[in-house]
Structures are given as structure tokens and as C-alpha cells.
Amino acid sequence: MRNRLLLLLVVVVATLGAAGAQAFTAFQQSSASQQAAPEVQVASADALPAGPFVLFRNTASGQGFGQAATASLSEPNGRRTLLGKACDRVYASRNLVSCLETRNGMPTTFEASTYDASLQQQGTWALGGIPNRTRISPDGSLVATTVFVSGHSYASSSFSTQTIIGPADGSVRTNLEDYALIDNGARIKATDRNIWGVTFSPGKPNDFYATASSQGNIWLVHGDIAARTLTITASGVECPSISPDGQRIAFKKSASGTLAGARQPAVLDLTTGTITVLGEQRDLDDQIEWLDNGTILYGMPRDGAGPDSDVWSLSLEPGAAPQLFIEHAWSPAVVR
């Protein structure tokens, strides 16, 4: 049947000239797209992979859509294994998975769950709004979650977030809005502040970075769990992600300097304060993940919208262009 269609299109090309050629090209691209669909191992896994892997949300249509999945770090766009857990946002360390889920019902509810390396549930607790971000400390002892309590975008003037840090079983949870926000030694007591996008510092379980905003300002804050403080360290840094060596912060940089408008990935050197904007021209709305100390990963919706998306990689080298890393995927987490 396919050979007959090819023969028919060849005849159309010969008959209709340029219009026929365009039709033939579209048919070839459609066929190639179907052949390039990821190989999905539908059977649920009973443990996280032993070797290096990337965890992500599977956005390939059909069975397994929306489930947490893993793929080998050496072949990320090859075979993927579904974990049998539906998640809107996922993250992982070597011994823990964090899953934020929307549970449709009357009414709709939101839930966080954690699982150990054998995929046994360690804890579950209610979330106060739409799942947005989650991160795990490198040692697996702490989980951070961010949700939209109101609104669904940082570009909205009326959005409100809730960011919680606590142990993997959910037994004790601390709201970061209860921390003292410090600028040059003085406490900012604004009631409209929002905090989101936690990233834990490697080798320092008490230490993290996040974004804080108030009155249109955007700040990078350095968090101290023991002291319950958020200290402003830079301006204009949204959704930070610290590099594995702890030397750089990757983030979303707005051209307008506010939460509105297009944003590009950028990197802040924590030692020099230098900011380098990277070569991604599409609007970025994801918390960046580090593949290694010289490459970042992030999700991009297909065609700019819709439920399907891809994960892209981008080198920090000058002039580097984005590369497709995993098709039909979202919310990547690299585990070595």
C-alpha cells in the first residue's frame, strides 16, 4: 500500500511540478516522524536503573502519556522505561523520586509523592495548588515543591506561589514565605512576595538558592534552612539551577528585566558575577537542569504549545546552538 502511495506521489510531482514536490516532501517528513517515535517499554519498572540515567515526564501520545519514565544517559533518545507513576512534574536523585500530580475529580486536588530506588512510596501529602517545580537535595534528604496557589503563569500580575521544603516522607514541611527575606542586612517585610524555583547546593544540605519577587522586583536569594533566611544575592535571576560543581547558576533571563516578556537561558558565575546569555532564541519557561558542568537541559513545548514537548540540550560554549536531547519529554533530571 505504501509503495502505491509513493508511486502516486511521484506521478503527482511529475504532473503538478512545484506543488507536487511540496506534497511529496510533506509525505516523506510525516513518514520519517512516525518512524522516529520513541521506543517505549510499557511494562512498569520495579526499580530505578543501576547505571546513569535521565528521569523525565513522558509526553509521547498513547499508553503511558504523562508517566514518569527513565532512559539511559548514554542513549537518552533511545528506549524509555515507564515507572507506572503519573506526574505533572518529576525529579530524582540516586535514591529518591519526587512526583507532583494533579488528581482529577470533584473537586480537583493536587498531591506530592516520593519513592525510593525500589519505587516504594516513602510519603505522600496534599499540595496547595497547581504543580509547578520540584527539586531534591543531592543526598536525597530534602524535597522542595512549588505550586501556583492562584494564577498559572509568572507573567500574570495576580499569581501567587507556595514553596515548601521538607523531608522525603512529608512529615515536616516548611513554607519559605515564613523565612526572613534579607537585603543588605535589612529585612524586607513586603506581604506580596513570592518564592519559587529551589535548587539545592551540592555538598551543603542546609544550603539552597531560589527566586523571590515583590513589587515587580526579581531576585536570586541564598537560602539557609537552619537560620530560616533568604538573602538577596543578585537581581533579575529567575528559576535558578546550580551546576554540579556549585560554581554557576543557570536561569531564565528576561529581556525586559521583569516577569513579563520572552526569556532566554543564561548563566551566572557565582565567583565573578558575570552573566552570559546563551544561544536559545525561543521563549524558555522551564527550570533548567544540568547535564554536566558545561551543558544544560530544558523542556520546550512542541510548536510552542500543547501537551507534547521535547527536552533540548545547550552547551555553554560561545556560539553553541540547541540540540534535541529527548523527544516527547518534559521535566528532566540527570542521575549519575
NORPE-V747678 format. One record per backbone hydrogen bond with DSSP energy under -0.5 kcal/mol. CO is the residue of the C=O (numbers start at 0). NH is the residue of the N-H. E is the energy in kcal/mol with one decimal. If there is no record, write none. Layout:
BEGIN
co=CO nh=NH e=E
co=CO nh=NH e=E
END
This chain:
BEGIN
co=0 nh=4 e=-2.0
co=1 nh=5 e=-2.3
co=2 nh=6 e=-2.4
co=3 nh=7 e=-2.5
co=4 nh=8 e=-2.4
co=5 nh=9 e=-2.1
co=6 nh=10 e=-2.0
co=7 nh=11 e=-2.2
co=8 nh=12 e=-2.8
co=9 nh=13 e=-2.3
co=10 nh=14 e=-2.0
co=11 nh=15 e=-3.5
co=12 nh=16 e=-1.6
co=15 nh=18 e=-1.1
co=16 nh=20 e=-2.1
co=17 nh=21 e=-2.1
co=18 nh=22 e=-1.7
co=19 nh=23 e=-2.3
co=20 nh=24 e=-2.4
co=21 nh=25 e=-2.3
co=22 nh=26 e=-2.0
co=23 nh=27 e=-2.3
co=24 nh=28 e=-2.5
co=25 nh=29 e=-2.2
co=26 nh=30 e=-2.4
co=27 nh=31 e=-2.5
co=28 nh=32 e=-2.3
co=29 nh=33 e=-1.9
co=30 nh=34 e=-2.0
co=31 nh=35 e=-1.6
co=33 nh=36 e=-1.1
co=37 nh=39 e=-0.7
co=38 nh=40 e=-0.5
co=38 nh=79 e=-2.4
co=39 nh=41 e=-1.0
co=40 nh=81 e=-1.7
co=51 nh=72 e=-1.7
co=52 nh=334 e=-2.9
co=53 nh=70 e=-1.6
co=54 nh=332 e=-2.2
co=55 nh=57 e=-0.6
co=55 nh=68 e=-2.8
co=56 nh=329 e=-1.1
co=57 nh=65 e=-3.3
co=61 nh=64 e=-1.8
co=63 nh=66 e=-2.0
co=65 nh=86 e=-2.6
co=66 nh=57 e=-3.1
co=67 nh=82 e=-2.8
co=68 nh=55 e=-2.4
co=69 nh=80 e=-2.7
co=70 nh=53 e=-2.5
co=71 nh=74 e=-0.8
co=72 nh=75 e=-0.5
co=74 nh=77 e=-1.9
co=78 nh=71 e=-0.5
co=79 nh=40 e=-3.3
co=80 nh=69 e=-2.2
co=81 nh=44 e=-1.4
co=84 nh=67 e=-2.9
co=88 nh=99 e=-2.7
co=90 nh=97 e=-2.8
co=92 nh=95 e=-0.6
co=94 nh=116 e=-0.6
co=95 nh=92 e=-2.6
co=96 nh=114 e=-1.9
co=97 nh=90 e=-1.7
co=98 nh=112 e=-2.4
co=99 nh=87 e=-3.8
co=99 nh=88 e=-1.5
co=100 nh=102 e=-0.5
co=100 nh=110 e=-2.6
co=101 nh=103 e=-0.7
co=102 nh=108 e=-2.4
co=104 nh=106 e=-0.5
co=108 nh=102 e=-3.3
co=109 nh=126 e=-2.7
co=110 nh=100 e=-3.0
co=111 nh=124 e=-2.2
co=112 nh=98 e=-2.6
co=113 nh=121 e=-2.9
co=113 nh=122 e=-1.1
co=114 nh=96 e=-2.3
co=115 nh=118 e=-2.3
co=116 nh=47 e=-3.0
co=119 nh=115 e=-2.2
co=122 nh=113 e=-2.2
co=124 nh=111 e=-2.9
co=129 nh=147 e=-2.3
co=132 nh=145 e=-2.7
co=134 nh=143 e=-3.1
co=136 nh=139 e=-2.5
co=140 nh=167 e=-0.6
co=141 nh=136 e=-2.3
co=142 nh=165 e=-1.9
co=143 nh=134 e=-1.9
co=144 nh=163 e=-2.4
co=145 nh=131 e=-2.2
co=145 nh=132 e=-1.9
co=146 nh=148 e=-0.7
co=146 nh=161 e=-1.9
co=147 nh=129 e=-2.0
co=149 nh=159 e=-2.3
co=152 nh=155 e=-1.1
co=155 nh=158 e=-0.9
co=159 nh=148 e=-2.4
co=159 nh=149 e=-1.5
co=161 nh=146 e=-1.8
co=162 nh=175 e=-2.6
co=163 nh=144 e=-2.3
co=164 nh=173 e=-2.6
co=165 nh=142 e=-3.2
co=166 nh=169 e=-1.9
co=171 nh=166 e=-0.7
co=173 nh=164 e=-2.1
co=174 nh=177 e=-2.1
co=175 nh=178 e=-1.3
co=179 nh=181 e=-0.6
co=179 nh=229 e=-3.1
co=180 nh=187 e=-3.3
co=181 nh=231 e=-2.9
co=182 nh=185 e=-2.0
co=185 nh=182 e=-3.1
co=186 nh=188 e=-0.6
co=187 nh=180 e=-0.5
co=189 nh=192 e=-0.5
co=193 nh=212 e=-2.1
co=195 nh=210 e=-3.0
co=198 nh=208 e=-2.6
co=200 nh=203 e=-1.5
co=203 nh=206 e=-2.2
co=205 nh=224 e=-2.2
co=206 nh=200 e=-1.9
co=207 nh=222 e=-3.5
co=208 nh=198 e=-2.4
co=209 nh=220 e=-2.7
co=210 nh=195 e=-2.1
co=211 nh=218 e=-2.8
co=212 nh=193 e=-1.8
co=213 nh=216 e=-2.5
co=216 nh=213 e=-1.3
co=217 nh=235 e=-3.0
co=218 nh=211 e=-2.1
co=218 nh=220 e=-0.5
co=219 nh=232 e=-3.1
co=219 nh=233 e=-1.2
co=220 nh=209 e=-1.9
co=220 nh=222 e=-0.6
co=221 nh=230 e=-2.5
co=222 nh=207 e=-1.7
co=223 nh=227 e=-1.5
co=223 nh=228 e=-1.5
co=227 nh=179 e=-2.3
co=228 nh=223 e=-2.2
co=229 nh=181 e=-3.2
co=229 nh=231 e=-0.5
co=230 nh=221 e=-2.9
co=233 nh=219 e=-2.6
co=235 nh=237 e=-0.6
co=237 nh=251 e=-2.7
co=238 nh=287 e=-0.5
co=240 nh=249 e=-2.9
co=242 nh=245 e=-2.0
co=246 nh=269 e=-2.2
co=247 nh=242 e=-2.6
co=248 nh=267 e=-3.3
co=249 nh=240 e=-1.5
co=250 nh=252 e=-0.6
co=250 nh=265 e=-2.4
co=251 nh=237 e=-1.2
co=251 nh=253 e=-0.6
co=252 nh=263 e=-2.4
co=253 nh=256 e=-0.6
co=261 nh=254 e=-1.6
co=262 nh=283 e=-2.6
co=263 nh=252 e=-3.3
co=264 nh=277 e=-2.7
co=265 nh=250 e=-2.6
co=266 nh=268 e=-0.5
co=266 nh=275 e=-2.6
co=267 nh=248 e=-2.6
co=267 nh=269 e=-0.7
co=268 nh=272 e=-2.7
co=273 nh=268 e=-2.8
co=275 nh=266 e=-2.3
co=277 nh=279 e=-1.5
co=278 nh=280 e=-0.5
co=278 nh=321 e=-0.6
co=285 nh=287 e=-0.7
co=288 nh=290 e=-0.5
co=288 nh=296 e=-3.7
co=291 nh=294 e=-1.1
co=293 nh=315 e=-2.5
co=294 nh=290 e=-2.0
co=294 nh=291 e=-1.5
co=295 nh=313 e=-2.1
co=296 nh=288 e=-2.6
co=297 nh=311 e=-3.1
co=299 nh=309 e=-2.4
co=300 nh=303 e=-1.4
co=301 nh=304 e=-1.7
co=307 nh=301 e=-2.1
co=308 nh=328 e=-1.4
co=309 nh=299 e=-2.7
co=310 nh=324 e=-2.6
co=310 nh=325 e=-2.1
co=311 nh=297 e=-1.8
co=312 nh=322 e=-2.9
co=313 nh=295 e=-2.4
co=316 nh=319 e=-1.9
co=322 nh=312 e=-3.2
co=325 nh=310 e=-3.0
co=327 nh=58 e=-2.0
co=327 nh=59 e=-0.7
co=329 nh=56 e=-3.6
co=332 nh=54 e=-2.7
co=334 nh=52 e=-2.7
END
